[in-house]
Amino acid sequence: MKAAKVDQDLCIGCGLCCGICDKVFRMNEQGTAEAYQPSTDENQDAVQEAIDSCPVSAIVWED
């Protein structure tokens, strides 16, 4: 399974990724997004959409 990672220094807390794929992304106590679950085959496209939609390019696939 692939995992997404949110760069906490870049994230502006807009929540767009959470709206696109709440099975992987959530807002944390600091008001920024975090990937709390790895992606699955079923939501991998949604994770990629969140990566592509992030206004500050804070989300990447982790190796």
C-alpha positions in Angstrom: 0.0 0.0 0.0 1.1 3.5 -0.8 1.1 6.2 1.9 0.6 9.9 1.5 2.5 12.4 3.6 1.5 16.0 4.4 4.4 18.4 4.9 3.4 20.2 8.1 5.6 23.2 7.3 3.7 23.8 4.0 0.1 22.9 4.9 -2.1 25.9 5.3 -5.0 24.0 6.8 -7.5 24.6 4.1 -9.0 21.1 4.5 -9.4 20.4 0.8 -7.7 17.0 1.1 -10.0 16.0 4.0 -13.0 16.9 1.8 -11.7 14.8 -1.1 -10.6 11.8 0.9 -11.5 11.7 4.6 -10.6 8.0 4.8 -6.9 9.1 4.6 -6.7 12.7 5.6 -7.9 14.6 8.7 -7.3 17.8 10.5 -5.0 17.6 13.5 -5.0 19.6 16.8 -2.6 22.2 15.2 -5.1 23.0 12.5 -3.2 21.3 9.7 -4.0 18.2 7.7 -2.4 14.8 8.3 -2.5 11.5 6.6 -3.7 9.2 9.3 -4.3 6.1 7.2 -2.4 4.6 4.2 -4.3 4.6 1.0 -6.1 1.5 -0.3 -6.8 0.3 -3.8 -10.3 1.8 -3.5 -9.2 5.3 -2.5 -5.9 5.7 -4.2 -7.4 7.8 -7.0 -9.0 10.1 -4.4 -5.6 10.5 -2.6 -4.0 11.4 -5.9 -6.8 14.0 -6.5 -6.0 15.4 -3.1 -2.3 15.6 -3.9 -3.1 17.3 -7.2 -5.6 19.7 -5.6 -3.5 20.9 -2.7 -3.0 24.6 -3.2 0.5 24.6 -1.7 1.7 21.2 -2.9 2.0 20.0 0.7 1.1 16.3 0.0 3.3 13.8 -1.6 3.4 10.0 -1.9 5.9 8.5 0.6 8.4 6.0 -0.7 
